[in-house]
């Protein structure tokens, strides 16, 4: 395997399948690897929430989204049952998406402060958004084997996004998913193994940085565990690490 130290470019035989982002998205959307998650996502799409009864839910796995030339890769947990599972786009249609896209817009990295659907014309600049799991899980808790089933897509995205300099993991599950994806790419181990801590960063042997943040879930933002100032500081640090 050859690794570009400056840009974090990854090339090698362990990057399974094609690194083309459009092909990865098609494979994600067609995925049926986790019967429990597929059944749950489809059930939610049929029953709907009362506020969205007139909308057609996406109800399928949700692909990554963003700029193929991104310097910042953001990894979330999983689609929300009435958020991304409804809209078909990561972090769209719920409060966590309002926090994320609102801040990206303030940073000049998004075309608008809000996205409502995968076909609304919203775009990202210098940012790509992925997740540890691509289907909405009951109680926002995917099983370990479901995360394992899904990891191939993150591995392939990491291989395709050759200009990424900062990887921002939103929550411990996303943090662990990134570390496991690195292992599948046969990248050098980080010693000592980094621990998840909000705002902490670590230099990666292949180039670039891993940055951790609490997830902007309503559970974290409504309790003050994650404040607007803390959230904004995370993106300030990401820019500083990348020199962007």
N, C-alpha and C positions, 0 to 999 in steps of 0.2 A: 504494500500500500504506500502511496505517496501522499504527503500532506503538505499543503502550502502554509508555511509558518506565518506569513504576513496576513493573509486573508482568511485563513481557516478553511481553505478549499480541501474537500475530501474526495479522494478517488481510490477505488479499490474493489476487489471482488466481493466484499461483504455487503456492498450497497446493492441489495436485492432488487431485481426488476429495473425498469427504466427510471432515470432520474427526471424525466419530463413531468412538470407539475400538472399539466392538463391530463396526462395519462394517469397520474396518481389520483387526481380528483375523480376521474371516471371509475377507477377501481374502488375508491372509498365509497362512492355512492351506490355501487352495485354489491357491496360487501354483505354477506349473510353469515359471518363466522360465529356470531354470538346469538343464539336463538332467544335467550331471555331478553336481551336488549332490543332485538328486532321486534319481538312481540310487544314489549312495553311501549316502544316508540310508536308502533302502529296503533296500539290501543288508545294512547293519548291523542293521536291524530284523528281517530274516529270520534272519540267522545268530546274532545275540545274543552276549553274553559269557556264559561258563559260569556265573558267579555270578547271572545274571539269566535263566536258561533258562526259568523258570516264569512270567516276566512277559511281558505283551504290550507291545511297544515302540510308542511314538507314531509314529515314522517319517515324520512330515510336517513342513512348516515350522512354526516355533514363534513364536507371536505375543507381543507385549509383554504386560506384566502389572503390575497395581498400582492405585493410587488415582487416579481421574480428577482429583481436586483436588490432586495432588502439588505440593509446592514443590521437590522434588528429582527430577531425571531422571537415571537411571544408564544409561549406554550401554556395553554389553559388546562382545565380539568376535563370537561365533557359538555356537550350541548345541554341546555336547560330544556325541560319537558315542554314548557310553553314559550320558550325563547327560541333558541336555534332550531329545535325540533319543529317549531312552527314556521320560522322564516327561511330556513335553509342556509343561513350564514352564521359563522362563529360569532359569539358575543353580540347577537342582534335580537332585539325584542324583549330585553329584560333590564333590570337595574344595573347588573354588572357590566353590561354592554354600554350603558349610558356613562358609567365611570370611565371605561376604557376608551371608547371612541371620543368622548368629550375631552379627555386629556390629550389624546393623539391629535385632535383638531387644534387644541391650544398650542401644541408643540409644532404645528405646521406639517404634521405627518398624515393627516386625513382631510378629505375634501369637504367634510361636514362634521358637525358635532354629534350626529346621530345617524344610525342606519336602521331601517325598518324591515328590509327584505333583501334577499340575494340579488334581486333584479332592479334595485332602486337607483343604480348609477353611482353609488358610493364607491370611492377609491381610496387606497392607501399609498403613501409615498415613503419608500425606504423601510417598510414594515411588512412582515408576513406573520399571519396568525394561525397557529396550529393547536393541537390538543392531545392529551394523553389517551382519551377515548373519543370515538366519533359518533356514538349513539347516546341518546339520553338514558341514563341509568336510574332505576328507582331510588329515591332518597338521595340522589347525587352521589351514589356509592357504587362505582363499578367494581366487580370482583377482580381478584388478581389475575385469573386466567383470561378474563376479558381484556384487561390492560395488555397482557402478553399477546393476545390475538391481534390487537390494534397497533402494536409497536412498529410493525413493518412500515406503516405509512409515515410515521415520524422519521424513521431511519431513511427512507427514500427522499423525503422532503429535505432533510439535513444534507443529503448528498447533492440535491439539486440546487440548493440555495448557497451558491459558491461565494457570495460577497458578504455573508453574515459575519459580523464582528462581535455582537453581543447577543446572548441567548437569555431571555428573561423568563424565568419559570414562576408562574402564578400559583403558589401553594405547594405543599410537600409532595403531592402525587405527581404533579407536573415536573417537579424537581427530580424526583426519582426516575420518572419516565425518560427524561433527558439523559441521565447518567447511564441507564440501561441501554438506551439507543446508541450511545457512544461505544459501549462495550460490544454491541453487535457490529459496529463498524471497525472493530479491532483497533480503536484509538488507544493511546497510552493511558494507563491508569493515573488518576490524580491522587497524589500522596501528600498529606493524608486525605482520606476521602472527605469531601466537604459535607458539612451538616447544614440542613435548611435553617436559615435565620433571615428574617426580613431585613432587606437592605444590604445583605452581605454579598460580596462578589469574590470570584476566584479566577485566576489566570489559567487558561487551558493550554495544555502542551501543544495542541495543534494550531494554536493562535486564537486570539480573541478571549472573551470572558463569559462566564456564567454568572448571572445576577438573579437573586431570589427576592420575591415579594409575597406578602399575603395576597390571597385571591380577593378581588373586589366584589365578593359575594355580599348580598344584603346582610347576611349573618355577621360579616366582619365590619361592613361600613356603618350599619345601624347601631352597633354596640361601641363604636369608637376604637375598635382594635386596629382598624385601618382608617386613618383620617385623610382628608383631602391634601393636607400638607405632606403627610408621609407618602401618599401616592404620587404627588407631583415630584417629590424628591427622588423617587425611584427613576423617573424618566430623565431627570437632570443628571443622575449618576450614569444612566445608560449612555447619554450623549457624551458625557465626559470620558467614559471608558472607550468609546468608539472614536472619539475625536470628531464627532459629527455636529 
